[in-house]
Amino acid sequence: MATIRPFKAIRPTKDKAFFVASRSYEEYGPEELHAVLQHNPFSFLHIINPGFKFEKNITGKERFHLVRNRYLEFLEEHILQKDGEAGFYLYQIQKGDFKSLGFFGACSVADYRNGTIKKHEDTIQQREALFADYLHTVGFNAEPVLMTYPDNELINAIFQRKIEREPEYDFTTTDRVNHKLWRISYPEGIEKLERAFEQMDSLYIADGHHRSASSNLLAEYREAENKFHTGMEPYNYFMAYLIPESQIRIYEFNRMVKDLNGYAKEEFLIQLDKHFIIEKRDDGLCRPKQKHEFSMYLEGTFYSLHLRKTHYTFSDALSQLDTQILFKTILEPVLGISDLRNDERISYGCGKDNLIRMKEGVDKGDFAVGFSLVPTTIEEIKAIADAGLVMPPKSTYIEPKLRSGLAIYEL
């Protein structure tokens, strides 16, 4: 049984929603970030980058306290306001022909602890503690965890009726993505959504493993501090964007390695022959077409690598994952890369033109070899999570990517 609850969101006033909403902080280059901060006083980036006001790069505890101050200033200046009643927030994102319709709600830390909310990635304890400290200091959560649930006719019917009405926000950002938001605050709608999720056995984290882990850690801190703890306090929940499985898109990350670990080209191909049928390709950019097939670019030539299943054992859901197969057959035993997260010899690429960029990187000599994979599926993600297993780093790049600042959860 999954628990969700409505909350009173902190949101931009309708006339400023377009200006407040920002992409994730990490997506901005230095020049673009400076331009936004210089020319848009309403951007949510001013809250999470408070040092701009003082022309100083501020880090650590001092930054956390200044983030809190900027947040309070946005409230005092009525750039942000708190809703008077709790609700769920239906949020539609459309880019070209790709449209996603999900909603912001509060998910239970207890569900995270008991395994109702399932994960497929490991987290780094130091990052968990840092973000938990951040949340404790700033007192709000503006970065939702992206979470999927099975497509549900009842939930879809509620949403379809709602989107026939005028949205609270409707704007298009400069990257040509349209954003619409509706508030579901009427008791009948809230109750139906809560009951629908009570019938679900599991929810799956698609993106935001560190955010959910940090929220759990924050709850542990607060429980220890609060002798009147009831389990219903806001810190026992965290903000999530919940979306049907059919409305996410999953893309692959390419792997690019700087050297062949001492092998000459011919020696390297012989090493790969143990696990793969190798086919040289002369038909331009080569993308893999099916599971357990890889595209490799090496010294100006594309190759198709087809897994020899007689030389590889499928023992569980993880062993069937293409990112794991590549790691266990090439990256670790042949190229000597055992730490996929921290080894500086390996890099990752994703996005629309990632195969072209991979080829260019090898042609320029930045990398010796590149590997392209087919995207991981939602079924594979769920199988890994259900088995309590962990995917290799950079196994999935998932859309939609949400704008920050449109709904904020107070802790």
C-alpha positions as CSV (number, residue, x, y, z in Angstrom):
1,M,0.0,0.0,0.0
2,A,1.5,3.3,-1.1
3,T,0.8,6.5,0.9
4,I,0.6,9.9,-0.7
5,R,-0.8,13.1,0.8
6,P,-1.6,16.6,-0.5
7,F,0.3,19.6,0.8
8,K,0.1,23.4,0.8
9,A,2.7,24.3,-1.8
10,I,4.8,27.4,-2.0
11,R,4.4,28.6,-5.6
12,P,5.1,31.6,-7.8
13,T,2.3,34.1,-8.3
14,K,0.7,33.5,-11.6
15,D,2.3,36.5,-13.3
16,K,5.8,35.5,-12.3
17,A,5.7,31.7,-12.8
18,F,7.6,31.9,-16.2
19,F,10.3,34.0,-14.6
20,V,10.7,32.0,-11.4
21,A,10.9,28.5,-13.0
22,S,14.4,27.3,-13.7
23,R,16.2,24.3,-15.0
24,S,18.3,22.2,-12.6
25,Y,21.3,24.3,-11.4
26,E,23.8,21.8,-12.9
27,E,22.4,22.3,-16.4
28,Y,23.6,25.9,-16.6
29,G,27.1,26.8,-17.9
30,P,28.9,29.7,-16.1
31,E,28.0,32.4,-18.8
32,E,24.3,31.4,-19.0
33,L,24.0,31.2,-15.2
34,H,25.5,34.7,-14.9
35,A,23.2,36.1,-17.6
36,V,20.0,34.7,-15.9
37,L,21.1,36.0,-12.5
38,Q,22.0,39.4,-13.9
39,H,18.8,40.0,-15.9
40,N,16.0,38.0,-14.1
41,P,15.5,39.1,-10.5
42,F,12.7,36.5,-10.1
43,S,14.6,33.4,-11.1
44,F,14.6,30.6,-8.5
45,L,18.4,30.5,-9.2
46,H,18.7,33.5,-6.9
47,I,17.6,31.3,-4.0
48,I,19.9,28.4,-4.6
49,N,22.8,30.6,-5.7
50,P,22.7,33.3,-3.0
51,G,26.3,34.3,-3.3
52,F,25.6,36.2,-6.6
53,K,24.1,39.1,-4.5
54,F,27.5,39.6,-2.8
55,E,29.6,38.8,-5.9
56,K,31.1,35.9,-3.9
57,N,31.2,32.1,-4.3
58,I,29.8,30.9,-1.0
59,T,29.8,27.3,0.1
60,G,28.9,25.1,3.1
61,K,26.8,26.1,6.1
62,E,27.1,29.8,5.2
63,R,25.5,29.1,1.8
64,F,22.7,27.0,3.4
65,H,21.7,29.9,5.7
66,L,21.8,32.4,2.8
67,V,19.6,30.1,0.7
68,R,17.1,30.2,3.6
69,N,17.3,34.0,3.6
70,R,16.7,34.4,-0.1
71,Y,13.8,32.0,0.1
72,L,12.2,34.2,2.9
73,E,12.8,37.3,0.8
74,F,10.9,35.8,-2.1
75,L,8.0,35.1,0.2
76,E,8.2,38.6,1.8
77,E,8.3,40.2,-1.7
78,H,5.3,38.1,-2.8
79,I,7.2,36.5,-5.6
80,L,6.3,33.2,-3.9
81,Q,3.1,32.6,-1.9
82,K,1.7,29.7,0.1
83,D,-1.6,28.0,-0.9
84,G,-4.3,28.3,1.7
85,E,-5.4,24.7,1.4
86,A,-3.6,21.4,0.7
87,G,-3.8,19.9,-2.7
88,F,-2.1,17.8,-5.4
89,Y,-0.5,19.7,-8.3
90,L,-1.0,18.3,-11.8
91,Y,1.9,19.3,-14.0
92,Q,2.1,18.7,-17.8
93,I,5.3,19.1,-19.7
94,Q,5.3,19.0,-23.5
95,K,8.3,19.2,-25.9
96,G,7.5,18.6,-29.5
97,D,5.5,15.4,-29.7
98,F,6.5,14.2,-26.2
99,K,4.0,15.0,-23.5
100,S,4.1,14.0,-19.8
101,L,1.3,14.4,-17.3
102,G,2.0,13.7,-13.7
103,F,1.5,15.4,-10.3
104,F,3.3,16.7,-7.3
105,G,2.5,15.0,-4.0
106,A,4.1,14.2,-0.7
107,C,5.4,10.6,-0.4
108,S,6.0,8.8,2.9
109,V,9.4,8.2,4.3
110,A,7.9,5.1,6.0
111,D,7.2,3.7,2.5
112,Y,10.8,4.4,1.6
113,R,12.0,2.5,4.7
114,N,9.7,-0.5,4.3
115,G,10.4,-1.0,0.6
116,T,7.1,0.2,-0.8
117,I,9.1,2.8,-2.6
118,K,11.7,0.9,-4.5
119,K,15.1,2.1,-5.7
120,H,17.6,0.8,-8.3
121,E,20.7,2.9,-7.6
122,D,23.2,3.1,-4.7
123,T,23.7,6.4,-2.9
124,I,26.8,7.9,-1.5
125,Q,26.6,8.4,2.3
126,Q,28.5,11.7,2.3
127,R,26.1,13.2,-0.3
128,E,23.1,11.9,1.7
129,A,24.3,13.6,4.8
130,L,25.2,16.9,3.0
131,F,21.8,17.2,1.4
132,A,20.0,16.2,4.7
133,D,21.9,19.0,6.4
134,Y,20.9,21.4,3.6
135,L,17.2,20.5,4.0
136,H,17.4,20.8,7.8
137,T,18.8,24.4,7.4
138,V,16.8,25.8,4.5
139,G,13.5,24.2,5.7
140,F,12.0,23.5,2.2
141,N,12.3,21.0,-0.6
142,A,12.2,22.3,-4.2
143,E,13.6,19.3,-6.1
144,P,11.0,16.5,-6.3
145,V,11.9,12.9,-6.7
146,L,10.7,11.5,-10.0
147,M,8.7,8.4,-9.3
148,T,6.7,6.1,-11.5
149,Y,3.5,4.1,-11.0
150,P,1.5,1.7,-13.2
151,D,-0.9,3.3,-15.6
152,N,-4.3,3.6,-13.9
153,E,-7.6,4.3,-15.6
154,L,-9.2,5.9,-12.5
155,I,-6.3,8.3,-12.0
156,N,-6.1,9.1,-15.7
157,A,-9.9,9.9,-15.7
158,I,-9.4,12.4,-12.9
159,F,-6.5,14.0,-14.7
160,Q,-8.3,14.2,-18.0
161,R,-11.3,16.0,-16.5
162,K,-9.0,18.4,-14.7
163,I,-6.9,19.4,-17.8
164,E,-10.1,20.4,-19.6
165,R,-10.2,23.5,-17.3
166,E,-8.0,26.5,-17.5
167,P,-4.6,25.9,-15.9
168,E,-3.1,28.0,-13.1
169,Y,0.1,28.3,-15.1
170,D,0.6,28.0,-18.9
171,F,3.9,29.2,-20.4
172,T,6.5,28.1,-22.8
173,T,10.2,28.4,-21.9
174,T,12.9,29.4,-24.3
175,D,13.9,25.8,-25.0
176,R,10.4,25.4,-26.5
177,V,9.0,23.3,-23.7
178,N,5.4,24.1,-22.7
179,H,4.5,23.9,-19.0
180,K,1.0,23.8,-17.5
181,L,-0.1,23.3,-13.9
182,W,-3.5,22.7,-12.3
183,R,-4.3,22.4,-8.6
184,I,-6.4,19.5,-7.4
185,S,-7.8,20.7,-4.0
186,Y,-11.4,19.5,-3.9
187,P,-11.9,16.8,-1.2
188,E,-13.4,14.2,-3.6
189,G,-10.5,14.3,-6.0
190,I,-7.9,14.1,-3.2
191,E,-9.6,11.2,-1.6
192,K,-9.9,9.3,-4.9
193,L,-6.2,9.8,-5.6
194,E,-5.2,8.7,-2.1
195,R,-7.3,5.5,-2.4
196,A,-6.0,4.7,-5.8
197,F,-2.4,4.7,-4.5
198,E,-3.4,2.7,-1.5
199,Q,-4.2,-0.1,-3.9
200,M,-0.6,0.0,-5.3
201,D,2.0,-2.4,-4.0
202,S,5.0,-0.4,-5.1
203,L,6.2,2.9,-6.4
204,Y,9.5,3.1,-8.3
205,I,12.2,5.9,-8.1
206,A,13.1,6.9,-11.6
207,D,15.4,9.8,-10.7
208,G,16.3,11.3,-7.3
209,H,17.8,8.5,-5.3
210,H,20.0,10.8,-3.2
211,R,17.1,13.2,-2.6
212,S,14.9,10.5,-1.2
213,A,17.7,9.0,0.8
214,S,18.5,12.4,2.3
215,S,14.8,13.0,3.1
216,N,14.8,9.8,5.0
217,L,18.0,10.8,6.9
218,L,16.4,14.2,7.7
219,A,13.4,12.5,9.2
220,E,15.7,10.4,11.4
221,Y,17.3,13.6,12.6
222,R,14.0,15.3,13.3
223,E,12.5,12.2,15.0
224,A,15.5,12.1,17.4
225,E,15.0,15.9,18.2
226,N,11.2,15.8,18.6
227,K,10.0,14.1,21.8
228,F,6.4,14.7,20.6
229,H,7.0,13.0,17.3
230,T,3.7,11.6,15.8
231,G,4.7,10.5,12.3
232,M,2.5,13.0,10.7
233,E,4.9,16.0,10.7
234,P,5.9,17.4,7.3
235,Y,9.4,16.0,7.6
236,N,8.0,12.5,7.5
237,Y,7.2,13.1,3.8
238,F,9.1,14.3,0.8
239,M,7.9,15.9,-2.4
240,A,7.7,13.7,-5.5
241,Y,6.6,14.1,-9.0
242,L,4.5,10.9,-9.7
243,I,4.0,9.9,-13.3
244,P,2.6,6.9,-15.2
245,E,5.2,4.5,-16.5
246,S,4.0,5.0,-20.0
247,Q,4.8,8.8,-19.9
248,I,8.5,8.7,-19.3
249,R,11.3,8.4,-21.8
250,I,14.5,6.5,-21.1
251,Y,17.7,7.2,-23.0
252,E,21.1,5.5,-23.0
253,F,24.4,6.8,-21.8
254,N,27.4,6.1,-24.1
255,R,30.6,4.9,-22.6
256,M,33.9,6.5,-23.9
257,V,37.3,5.3,-22.7
258,K,40.6,7.3,-23.1
259,D,42.9,4.3,-23.8
260,L,42.9,0.6,-24.6
261,N,44.7,-0.4,-21.4
262,G,47.9,-1.1,-23.2
263,Y,46.4,-3.2,-26.0
264,A,47.0,-2.6,-29.7
265,K,43.8,-2.5,-31.9
266,E,44.2,-6.0,-33.1
267,E,45.0,-7.4,-29.6
268,F,41.9,-5.5,-28.2
269,L,39.6,-7.0,-30.9
270,I,40.9,-10.5,-30.1
271,Q,40.1,-10.0,-26.4
272,L,36.6,-9.0,-27.3
273,D,36.1,-12.0,-29.5
274,K,35.8,-14.2,-26.4
275,H,32.4,-12.8,-25.6
276,F,31.2,-11.2,-28.8
277,I,30.6,-11.9,-32.5
278,I,32.3,-8.9,-34.1
279,E,31.0,-7.4,-37.3
280,K,32.7,-4.5,-39.0
281,R,30.3,-1.9,-40.3
282,D,30.8,0.4,-43.3
283,D,27.3,2.1,-43.3
284,G,28.0,5.3,-41.5
285,L,26.8,5.9,-37.9
286,C,26.0,2.6,-36.3
287,R,23.4,2.3,-33.6
288,P,22.7,-1.0,-31.8
289,K,19.3,-2.3,-32.7
290,Q,18.5,-4.8,-29.9
291,K,19.3,-5.9,-26.4
292,H,22.8,-7.5,-25.9
293,E,24.1,-5.8,-29.0
294,F,26.6,-3.0,-28.7
295,S,28.0,-0.4,-31.2
296,M,31.7,0.2,-30.9
297,Y,33.7,3.0,-32.5
298,L,37.4,2.4,-32.7
299,E,40.1,4.1,-34.9
300,G,37.6,5.5,-37.5
301,T,35.5,2.3,-37.8
302,F,32.2,1.2,-36.3
303,Y,31.7,-2.4,-35.2
304,S,28.6,-4.3,-34.1
305,L,29.3,-6.5,-31.0
306,H,26.8,-9.3,-30.6
307,L,26.9,-11.1,-27.2
308,R,27.9,-14.8,-27.4
309,K,25.3,-16.1,-25.0
310,T,27.1,-19.5,-24.7
311,H,30.0,-17.6,-23.0
312,Y,27.9,-15.4,-20.7
313,T,25.6,-16.6,-17.9
314,F,22.3,-14.8,-17.1
315,S,21.9,-15.4,-13.4
316,D,19.6,-12.5,-12.3
317,A,18.0,-9.3,-13.6
318,L,21.2,-7.4,-13.2
319,S,23.2,-9.8,-15.3
320,Q,20.8,-9.3,-18.2
321,L,21.3,-5.5,-18.2
322,D,23.3,-4.2,-21.1
323,T,25.3,-1.7,-18.9
324,Q,26.2,-4.6,-16.6
325,I,27.2,-6.9,-19.5
326,L,29.5,-4.2,-21.0
327,F,31.1,-3.7,-17.6
328,K,31.6,-7.4,-16.9
329,T,32.8,-8.4,-20.4
330,I,34.9,-5.4,-21.6
331,L,35.2,-2.4,-19.2
332,E,36.5,-4.3,-16.2
333,P,38.3,-7.4,-17.5
334,V,39.8,-5.9,-20.7
335,L,40.0,-2.1,-20.1
336,G,40.8,-2.3,-16.4
337,I,38.0,0.0,-15.2
338,S,36.5,-1.3,-12.0
339,D,35.2,2.0,-10.6
340,L,32.6,3.3,-13.1
341,R,31.8,6.4,-10.9
342,N,35.3,7.7,-10.2
343,D,37.7,6.4,-12.8
344,E,38.9,9.4,-14.9
345,R,39.6,7.2,-17.9
346,I,35.9,6.7,-18.6
347,S,33.3,9.4,-19.6
348,Y,29.6,9.3,-20.5
349,G,27.5,10.9,-23.1
350,C,23.7,11.2,-23.5
351,G,21.2,13.2,-25.6
352,K,20.0,13.5,-29.1
353,D,23.4,13.7,-30.8
354,N,25.4,11.6,-28.4
355,L,26.5,9.1,-31.0
356,I,27.9,11.9,-33.2
357,R,29.7,13.4,-30.2
358,M,31.1,10.0,-29.3
359,K,32.5,9.6,-32.8
360,E,34.0,13.1,-32.7
361,G,35.6,12.5,-29.4
362,V,37.4,9.4,-30.7
363,D,38.3,11.1,-34.0
364,K,39.9,14.0,-32.1
365,G,41.9,11.6,-29.9
366,D,40.2,12.5,-26.7
367,F,39.1,8.9,-26.4
368,A,40.4,5.6,-27.8
369,V,37.1,3.8,-28.0
370,G,33.4,4.4,-27.6
371,F,30.5,2.1,-26.9
372,S,26.8,2.8,-27.7
373,L,23.9,0.8,-26.1
374,V,20.2,0.5,-26.5
375,P,18.2,2.3,-23.8
376,T,17.2,0.5,-20.6
377,T,13.5,-0.2,-20.3
378,I,11.1,0.5,-17.5
379,E,10.6,-3.2,-17.1
380,E,14.3,-3.7,-16.5
381,I,14.3,-0.9,-14.0
382,K,11.5,-2.5,-12.1
383,A,13.0,-6.0,-12.2
384,I,16.3,-4.6,-10.7
385,A,14.4,-2.7,-8.0
386,D,12.1,-5.7,-7.2
387,A,15.1,-7.9,-6.7
388,G,16.9,-5.4,-4.5
389,L,19.7,-5.0,-6.9
390,V,21.7,-1.9,-8.1
391,M,22.3,-0.7,-11.6
392,P,25.8,0.4,-12.7
393,P,26.2,4.2,-12.7
394,K,24.8,6.1,-15.8
395,S,22.5,3.3,-16.8
396,T,19.5,5.6,-17.6
397,Y,18.8,9.2,-18.7
398,I,15.2,9.8,-17.9
399,E,12.8,12.5,-19.1
400,P,10.8,14.6,-18.3
401,K,13.2,16.9,-16.6
402,L,11.3,19.2,-14.3
403,R,11.5,22.9,-13.7
404,S,12.5,24.0,-10.2
405,G,10.4,26.5,-8.3
406,L,6.9,25.7,-9.5
407,A,6.0,23.8,-6.4
408,I,7.9,23.9,-3.1
409,Y,7.3,21.6,-0.1
410,E,7.9,23.1,3.4
411,L,9.5,20.9,5.9
